């Protein structure tokens, strides 16, 4: 049932309802519908009236006894303003409102923000520009428009227009069959490629780190529409395929010494070793180490590439160790940015080992006569090994033994052995069963190599290389023989569903258990699928969801670009940056793995810190590099992710905080109501600051906001950002900025006021519907690998309702996405016109 007219109840109805002064009233008989104040459209009705679905905004239904000739009286109490109805028209009611209140800035003579509302003459024109009018709706709904210095509409006028926009912009018939959206042939992005190689071969190799950066669409880098295949990437695929094949399969032709080096973020520092610009700086006694995998037993050269600053009467010294055992002492004799490879020979067993270098003779004498010899430091750029030296017999790796499960011989022809190796491999590589016809071309490659006099293993290398540049590996194909233009909805087959699920939760291929269940046809059983979801979220590989989804949802990848003023914030370095990032990752993982409420992201009373970050935050009792969970006291100023150093830093400028950036971040990432881009001719904040150089930063922003063009968006953005103003650009708590006392209070356009981050979190939590919708839209976009369409809001609403009914549990969000028809079905794109 749709309520076709709404308004204040008449006195007879109002006497029967005692919860609120605002009422919706519908008086229905089998012949007519009537409200004594407002006319209603004619409706059929029956005693089944109570079973009819009421709009979600109604919070109570009251059934009153028959009054006079009326058969039924239904009175609905709601907290919102009166709704628009069919009687409200764009030409008569809506356009005149905008002409009166908006055309001055968005009309024929002036188009602030390049918005010209005067060009819209009817409802169809409005619906053609849904995004623009959705922004106008948000501005009106939250009181951000018209600007404060302009005549304001009455509450009734505003409610009528907001209601009309809501009813027409967001009107969806969710009883219709869901359109799952078109099939997009998506290539693996860089993270997915690396993870898939790891799980396909069981090796720790990251060739995609050398690929061009993936484009971002709809906020994520796994969106099919933007994952193009430029020529440079194709060349990288060929190089990576050769590198991987040679790494996995040991061919007799490859029996030669190899060089393996780690650098930059692949190395790790301790006791003050700081990573800057890809080089570890060791200004005091400290350690840098690398986790290395040696291919087999043998003699190796252990290598450290280093430079130094000289000081005192001896060279800087590095104590080089393997797994904690002394290997030798290296004197670093190069300086002035000249780097040299320092080698020590050592017999090493095959497998993983830790190579470390400890700076042991620090020296600092600021008063030394020679200024070039006052400070002794070491800089490490690379660590690794060359070898094995003098190889005489091959030793196969575990990856080789897992893959090469058959060998040709007197009783087994080469083609049969190749097929026995390649059939199970190609099934895993293509993430689906393969038939003999598909395997045959790869077997032919092995035969061709053998005919040229090359070994069976060399032929397998060629076949593996070919598989890794196949579209069936590089792309997630879901056409299943259907035309890409076929508009018919089709359910994903079991292997396609397993692949979608694993790339959603793990950014990688399905594992053996998921593939086995797909082969057995058991993933169609909701209980089995749900059990797999819980298993996968508990698995260590779910860290990919933390890093790739949370890292982009919360904009954490932008933290790498944050470069605060070195003079103001001398304590900030790459180690602190990494600790901030780890805090937020572990917080997200805690919510995910312990199945907490998603509202914990807003009001969580705990966090994760190591000693460095704890000292930065002023927390006591935490020692060491390991991260641990700590509870925040009742009087703590920190709450949820809002006060994480990562968020506060990436929303700051290099030399000061930015309430604007912080408020915008909250609107975009927590509430899903991003403000429009500012007009090009808006004066900058710096210009406002020059006009009031003695004013506090808050006062300068208020001057800036007096511009009517700025005020509409900044009223909400700035208020939210001010709630976080007690935290400086690198996330430290403060009560003053220079000589000015911090004022962390704010008032939103809807009248809600707060002071400080904790109170702000309380305000945001009261908007749990907005947060739930926002996070659902973000995760659904990530899971589907495409931007959402307007029609997808039916599923968004369904999922958010399920979240609300189930205490907003994280697993409920994931499960409702997995069981959504948007996730489980597909269709083509349709014929091109």
C-alpha positions, -999 to +999 in steps of 0.1 A: +000+000+000+012+035-008+001+065+013-011+089-013-017+120+009-003+131+042-008+159+066-017+170+101-045+149+117-078+165+123-089+169+159-110+138+159-081+116+149-056+135+170-076+126+201-069+089+195-031+094+191-009+106+219+027+100+208+036+130+187+022+163+173+030+150+138+007+125+122-001+108+090-038+099+087-055+076+063-093+072+066-105+044+044-138+027+036-146+002+009-158+031-013-135+061-005-106+075+014-109+109+032-090+132+055-109+161+069-081+185+062-065+171+030-082+153+001-071+117-006-072+096-037-098+070-040-086+036-027-100+002-024-098-013+011-107-042+032-102-057+066-068-068+054-057-032+057-035-041+087-015-066+067-005-040+041+031-029+040+036+005+055+065+028+045+096+022+067+095+058+080+064+051+101+072+041+136+038+032+149+003+023+136-028+030+156-061+014+147-091+034+160-127+023+163-152+031+136-163+068+137-196+076+121-198+064+086-161+054+085-152+017+085-116+020+094-093+047+107-055+042+104-033+067+121+005+065+115+029+083+137+063+093+123+093+114+133+098+128+098+081+158+082+049+154+062+054+135+030+047+148-005+019+133-025+006+128-060-011+163-056+024+179-054+037+187-089+070+199-101+056+228-121+033+242-094+051+234-062+087+224-067+101+246-094+088+278-078+105+268-045+139+265-063+132+297-083+127+316-050+155+301-030+181+287-054+181+305-088+200+335-075+231+313-073+221+284-096+201+301-123+204+319-156+227+347-145+250+327-121+258+290-119+279+284-088+295+250-090+284+248-126+249+239-114+221+255-133+188+245-118+167+268-139+171+245-169+149+218-154+113+222-165+096+189-155+100+157-135+115+136-163+143+162-167+150+159-130+152+121-131+176+123-160+201+141-137+195+120-106+230+125-092+227+163-093+193+163-077+203+138-051+230+163-040+203+190-039+181+167-018+209+161+007+216+199+009+180+206+016+174+177+039+203+186+063+197+224+061+229+232+042+209+251+016+199+278+012+229+296+027+224+310+062+225+346+050+196+340+025+159+339+032+150+305+046+120+284+036+095+274+063+098+239+077+066+229+058+080+242+025+113+225+030+096+193+041+074+193+010+103+197-014+125+172+004+096+147+005+089+152-032+126+147-041+128+116-019+097+100-033+107+106-070+145+102-068+145+071-047+113+055-057+121+019-065+098-010-072+117-037-053+091-063-061+105-066-097+132-092-106+167-080-097+190-071-125+224-085-115+243-061-139+264-069-169+292-093-170+326-076-169+356-095-180+379-085-152+416-090-152+434-097-120+448-065-104+483-064-089+473-077-055+451-104-069+479-115-093+505-117-065+482-136-042+471-160-069+507-168-078+514-174-041+485-199-037+489-215-071+525-225-066+531-221-029+559-196-034+566-162-018+572-142-050+556-108-059+562-102-096+532-078-099+550-053-077+568-043-109+535-039-129+521-005-137+497+008-110+461-003-114+435+024-122+408+031-096+371+033-103+342+038-078+368+040-050+385+006-056+412-009-079+393-041-087+367-025-108+364-043-142+356-012-162+389+004-154+412-026-154+426-021-189+455-040-205+481-015-219+510-028-240+535-022-211+515-045-188+514-072-215+552-071-216+553-073-178+531-104-179+555-121-203+585-113-181+567-124-149+556-157-165+592-165-173+604-155-139+578-176-122+582-207-143+620-207-138+615-201-101+591-230-096+606-256-120+643-265-117+655-275-152+690-290-157+697-261-180+693-237-151+719-251-128+737-219-121+742-195-093+714-171-087+712-137-070+683-128-046+681-093-030+655-076-009+652-039-005+629-010+007+598-023+025+610-060+020+636-053+047+627-048+083+644-025+109+646-027+147+659-005+176+656+027+157+666+018+121+643+041+101+632+035+065+634+067+045+633+070+007+638+032+003+670+032+025+674+022+061+691+049+081+710+036+112+719+066+134+725+046+165+730+009+175+702-008+155+695-038+133+681-044+098+672-079+087+657-098+057+637-130+055+653-150+027+645-184+011+676-203-001+668-227-030+690-256-018+719-266+004+752-251-006+778-223-002+764-188-006+777-152-005+756-133+020+754-098+008+747-064+024+747-033+002+757-003+024+771+032+027+781+052+057+790+085+074+824+083+090+831+094+125+860+090+150+890+069+142+874+037+128+851+026+101+814+018+109+810-019+115+781-043+109+778-076+128+763-099+101+744-129+114+723-158+099+695-170+122+712-152+151+746-170+146+776-149+138+788-149+102+814-121+103+821-084+109+819-060+080+836-026+079+817-002+057+843+018+039+822+037+014+804+071+021+789+101+004+760+081-011+784+056-027+770+021-020+790-012-021+781-048-019+798-064+011+800-102+009+806-130+034+807-167+024+787-192+044+773-227+040+735-226+042+708-253+041+680-248+017+648-231+031+640-199+049+666-180+070+669-146+086+699-125+075+706-096+098+731-067+100+736-049+133+754-015+135+776-020+166+800+009+169+779+041+169+799+073+174+788+110+179+811+138+190+797+172+179+829+190+190+853+169+170+879+191+152+870+176+118+833+182+110+833+153+086+842+129+114+817+139+141+789+114+134+792+077+125+761+063+107+753+034+084+728+032+055+716-001+041+699-003+007+698-041+000+704-074+016+704-109+001+726-136-013+742-151-044+745-188-049+746-216-044+782-216-055+798-245-074+765-263-080+771-299-091+738-317-085+703-302-087+680-302-056+644-296-064+623-272-043+590-281-026+572-260-053+589-281-080+579-314-063+543-303-059+540-295-096+561-320-114+543-352-102+552-374-132+583-381-153+586-397-187+604-431-189+604-465-206+569-472-196+555-437-198+558-415-230+566-379-226+532-367-238+514-388-211+537-375-184+532-340-195+494-344-195+495-359-160+514-329-148+495-302-167+458-313-163+455-308-126+478-277-128+457-260-156+425-267-136+439-248-107+454-221-129+421-215-148+400-220-116+377-245-132+379-280-147+397-283-181+390-309-208+416-328-228+412-305-258+423-275-237+453-294-223+466-306-256+482-273-269+501-271-236+513-307-240+524-298-275+547-271-261+565-297-240+569-320-269+582-292-291+608-282-265+619-319-262+622-322-300+647-293-298+668-313-274+656-295-243+647-313-211+612-324-199+615-297-172+623-270-197+593-280-217+571-278-186+585-243-179+574-232-214+539-247-208+536-229-174+547-197-190+520-201-217+493-208-190+503-176-171+497-154-201+464-171-210+433-150-207+419-179-186+444-171-160+448-133-163+410-127-165+381-138-144+359-151-172+322-158-165+307-161-199+305-199-198+299-201-236+272-174-235+274-143-257+287-112-238+256-094-254+231-118-239+208-099-216+193-131-201+200-135-164+221-165-156+231-180-123+268-184-118+280-220-119+297-235-088+332-227-099+324-191-109+307-186-075+337-201-057+360-177-077+339-147-069+338-156-032+376-162-029+385-130-048+361-110-026+374-124+007+410-134-001+419-114-033+431-148-045+420-181-062+398-207-044+417-231-022+414-269-024+384-271-001+364-245-018+372-260-052+363-295-040+329-283-028+323-266-061+331-298-079+307-317-057+280-291-063+276-283-026+280-245-028+243-242-037+235-253-002+232-221+019+245-239+050+276-250+033+282-216+017+278-199+050+302-223+068+327-216+041+323-178+046+331-182+083+361-204+076+375-180+050+371-150+073+390-168+100+418-177+076+450-157+075+443-150+038+414-128+049+440-102+057+436-093+020+401-081+028+417-059+055+444-045+034+426-042+000+390-033+011+397-014+043+428+001+029+407+017+001+374+023+019+392+043+046+417+059+022+446+043+041+467+040+010+470+078+010+490+076+042+521+067+021+519+102+005+516+121+038+547+141+043+545+164+074+567+194+079+600+179+092+607+209+115+573+208+132+570+171+134+605+157+137+592+126+155+574+114+124+592+088+103+584+057+083+583+035+114+556+056+129+537+057+096+538+019+095+526+016+131+497+039+124+487+018+094+490-014+113+468+000+141+439+005+117+444-028+099+444-047+132+413-028+143+394-038+112+407-074+115+394-075+151+359-065+140+360-090+111+374-120+129+355-116+161+323-107+142+317-075+161+291-048+152+302-027+123+293+003+145+325-005+164+343+014+137+326+045+151+326+039+188+351+012+196+367+016+230+399-002+222+428+000+198+460-018+188+495-003+195+531-012+198+556+007+220+563+034+195+527+042+188+517+039+225+543+065+234+531+087+205+495+085+219+506+089+255+496+054+265+517+036+291+525-001+298+532-011+263+567-024+253+583-039+223+576-039+185+547-063+187+512-049+185+487-056+213+451-048+220+446-021+246+413-009+262+407+028+262+397+043+295+364+060+301+381+094+301+401+087+270+398+112+241+402+084+215+373+064+200+368+041+170+388+047+139+381+085+140+411+091+162+436+067+147+468+084+137+464+070+102+431+088+096+441+120+114+473+122+093+459+114+059+432+141+065+457+168+075+480+192+056+518+190+060+519+219+085+484+220+101+452+201+106+424+204+081+388+203+096+376+205+060+395+174+049+385+155+081+349+165+078+348+156+042+364+122+050+336+114+075+309+125+050+324+104+022+336+073+041+313+069+071+280+086+061+280+081+023+270+118+017+300+132-002+299+170-007+301+183-043+334+196-056+340+233-048+335+259-076+366+270-093+363+306-083+360+301-046+387+320-026+412+297-008+415+294+029+449+309+027+434+341+013+410+342+043+439+335+066+459+365+053+429+387+060+428+377+096+464+365+104+459+370+142+428+349+143+427+313+154+424+287+127+388+281+136+381+318+132+398+319+099+376+291+087+345+309+099+355+339+078+360+317+048+326+302+054+309+336+053+311+333+015+276+320+006+291+297-020+312+280+006+288+280+035+264+254+022+289+225+023+312+238+050+284+241+076+284+204+080+320+195+070+337+220+092+315+212+122+325+175+120+361+184+114+362+207+144+352+177+166+386+162+158+406+194+162+421+183+195+444+160+174+474+175+156+484+165+120+502+134+132+475+123+156+488+136+190+463+149+214+465+186+223+445+213+240+461+244+225+473+254+191+500+279+196+485+306+219+449+296+210+429+272+231+414+244+210+376+247+205+365+212+195+328+219+195+305+217+165+268+221+156+254+203+126+228+218+103+201+196+120+209+212+153+229+184+170+258+198+190+289+180+204+323+188+218+353+166+211+358+133+192+340+110+217+308+132+215+311+134+177+313+096+176+280+095+196+264+118+170+276+096+141+264+065+158+229+079+159+231+080+122+237+042+121+214+039+091+236+062+071+268+044+082+253+010+075+241+020+041+275+036+033+295+006+043+271-018+025+275+002-007+313+003-004+316-035+003+291-044-023+310-024-049+342-041-039+326-076-040+310-071-074+339-053-090+316-027-105+301+006-095+265+004-082+235+014-102+205+031-089+185-001-091+210-018-068+196+002-039+169-024-035+195-049-024+214-022-004+182-015+016+175-052+021+210-058+034+209-028+057+176-041+071+192-075+078+221-057+095+198-038+118+179-069+127+211-087+136+230-062+157+250-049+127+273-080+129+301-079+104+295-115+092+258-105+084+270-079+060+293-103+042+267-131+042+239-109+028+263-098+000+272-134-008+235-145-009+225-115-029+214-121-065+237-093-075+266-115-064+252-149-075+240-140-109+251-123-141+240-111-175+255-097-206+257-062-218+232-061-246+237-054-283+256-022-291+234+004-308 
